[in-house]
């Protein structure tokens, strides 16, 4: 792409929006007309984030390096000095760069390549004036130039994005990074969105459990305290109603930004990227937060819609890409050299429909209590504190309900396999050893789909992937904890 023809970039990043929350991409219970439109116009992927919490996942996007190789493995850890960040690379290529909303990394975006900022919050050293109101959930107030803006975070931040579009230079392309605070709790969408899903309430997720089957090492972190223990079906459905309301609300206001883009005549020359920092459990697996390595938390929705990209394509299961691949992919798409400090792999050929994936396996971690490796078909999660391993067949069990390693489900080699029960036929049975972790645990009842020897072979292979990853990262451990498997 010649420099004069390079498109503008309108980049939306949500806060805690899980995959499975877009109507057109498989959730009939939620209304997302704007995202449906982007899905029809573009390509959908579900990347992994290496550490599914806000600060590391954003640092991965900004640096093009995974959380263990960019210095930011946990909250308050700075991105390594000397790395070329995404706005720096785009600025060097002649882009006018604006940052709106949640930063949540060290320093200030104005020091990291952005020409202008607005409504910046969750900033370690935010400049006075960026945000002048106290944190009160989603009620924000700040100065946008001389304009005092006040209201729900989604509404005022998208309004600032619209003002950015209106004043953006016309003689060069622009990059607008819009980081909304939605659908992060408190889930307080205003009317009429607030009441959109209250009657009837949305259904429970297929992998709802009253409690997580065992102590994963971080069951009492703040997100998990948002609902009572054990989880009640009614309370989880109310949480999901409020979560969906936040998403439909920001879907509407993102639509207003896109409307302004069309009105300005820039739509056809703009790449639109929509994603989230990480996902969320919101009742799945007995969990509420993102602090786990199940698919609903460690993967994110990602849409690319723009010039020269296919329309209506999705590569959500097979493509093992990470959030740290986004930066090199964007450089590749723009025809720009990827900075040497990036370590991600461009998945542009996946976006273009010429490849299915960019790597054979991918790994993730959460603090020192969870590790994960997957080849796209099978997924192993290891909990070092209790030396427990789970194995899921992501193709036949996408909701990760049937842990193939649960001991009493393993079949003798000689026993003939019985067909797995359909999801609707499954029921929950008590853990036969409920005292193991000092509390009652619950498991779904159905037979393993693999003979024990095949399970052992898959486990050995994915354990080796995890060991190799740990060795690769050795020497770069920190607050995120040991990577030893
Ligand atoms: Ca977040």
Boltz pocket constraint, residues with backbone or C-beta under 6 A from the ligand:
constraints:
  - pocket:
      binder: B
      contacts: [[A, 14], [A, 15], [A, 16], [A, 53], [A, 54], [A, 184], [A, 277], [A, 278]]
      max_distance: 6.0
